[in-house]
Every structure is written in C-alpha cells, then in structure tokens.
Amino acid sequence: MNEHAVYFVAGLAVAAALFILVVFALNAILSPRRPNADKNAPYECGMPQAGAAWNRIDLRFSTLAVLFVIFEAFAILLFATLIALRGSLENLIPGAALLGMLCLALLYAWRKGGLQWRL
C-alpha cells in the first residue's frame, strides 16, 4: 500500500469525525429547548400512563422472545436452503443439517421448559 492511500484513508476518517462533530454542535446550538411537564412525561401511545414507568418485567417474556427470534431465523434459513436445493441431492445435506439443528434446538428448549408458560 502506498503512502498516498494511507493519507487518503486517514483524511476520510478525520473528515467523517469532523462531520459528526459539526452536526452534533449545530444540533446543540440550533435546537429549541423549552422543557415542560408535558414534554418530560412518559409517552404511551397518546393515552394516559397505565402504571409506574419502572415496572419489573418477567424474564419469561425475554426467553420466549429470544426463542422466537432464533426459530424465526432458522425458518428463514431453512426456506432459503430449500429454494436453493432445486432437486439436487448434494444440496440436501446442508438442508438436512439445518433442519436437524432446528429440531435439536426445539427439543432442547422443550426439555429445559423454555416453551412452558407457568403462572
């Protein structure tokens, strides 16, 4: 890599950093600041707040959300793999491996009780 390329990349990095700093400075200088009670209140879809703003959230929601995201990603990959198969037996092995991993993950979540909703 020659010397000019290094200067070019360094110049781009400095220009990007300066641009960000200028944008933040202009925002701090030009943005209106007139806080009041209505603007500082928590906003909940235009309706009055239902309860306290800092409620504890049950971890079961996050566990189910993570499981949903994982299985959704696996389903998308599985559909993409099945589309790429097009009747080819050599592409069947990665598709079967992906389906096997999906089944193992579902079995693991089931055995650990991640799919049960206890009250």
TIFI-872227 format. One record per residue (C-alpha): residue in three letters; x, y, z. Coordinates in steps of 0.1 Angstrom, whole numbers, plus 5000, padded with zeros to 4 digits. Layout:
ALAXYZ ...
END
This chain:
MET500050005000 ASN501550334990 GLU501850655011 HIS499050834993 ALA496450575001 VAL497250595038 TYR496850965037 PHE493650935018 VAL492150685043 ALA493350895073 GLY491851205056 LEU488551035052 ALA488450925088 VAL489251275100 ALA486651425077 ALA484051185089 ALA484851265126 LEU484751635119 PHE481451605101 ILE479951425131 LEU481251685155 VAL479851965134 VAL476451805132 PHE476351755169 ALA477552105176 LEU474952255152 ASN472252045169 ALA473252175203 ILE473352535192 LEU470152545170 SER467752305187 PRO465052475208 ARG464952385244 ARG461652465262 PRO461052175286 ASN457852155305 ALA455851885324 ASP454151755293 LYS457351705273 ASN459151535302 ALA456251295310 PRO456550935298 TYR454650885265 GLU452550575260 CYS450750585226 GLY448950915233 MET447050765262 PRO447450835299 GLN450150625315 ALA448750295328 GLY451150255358 ALA454550325371 ALA457250385345 TRP459750145361 ASN457849825364 ARG459649495366 ILE459349275335 ASP459148905339 LEU462048715323 ARG459748475306 PHE458948735280 SER462648775271 THR463148405270 LEU460248355246 ALA461348655225 VAL464848515221 LEU463448175212 PHE461148325187 VAL463948525170 ILE466248215169 PHE463547995154 GLU462448265130 ALA466048305117 PHE466247925114 ALA463047915095 ILE464148185071 LEU467448005065 LEU465547675060 PHE463347825033 ALA466347985016 THR468147645017 LEU465047465003 ILE464747714975 ALA468447664966 LEU468047274966 ARG466147254934 GLY466146884934 SER469946844939 LEU471046574963 GLU474346734970 ASN472547034985 LEU470246815005 ILE473046755031 PRO473247125043 GLY469447145043 ALA469146825064 ALA471846955087 LEU469947285092 LEU466747105098 GLY468446875123 MET469947175142 LEU466447335143 CYS464947015157 LEU467746975183 ALA467247335194 LEU463547295197 LEU464046965217 TYR466547135240 ALA464247435246 TRP461347195252 ARG463346975277 LYS464547285296 GLY461047415300 GLY461647725279 LEU458347665260 GLN456147635291 TRP454247935305 ARG453847895342 LEU451548125362 
END
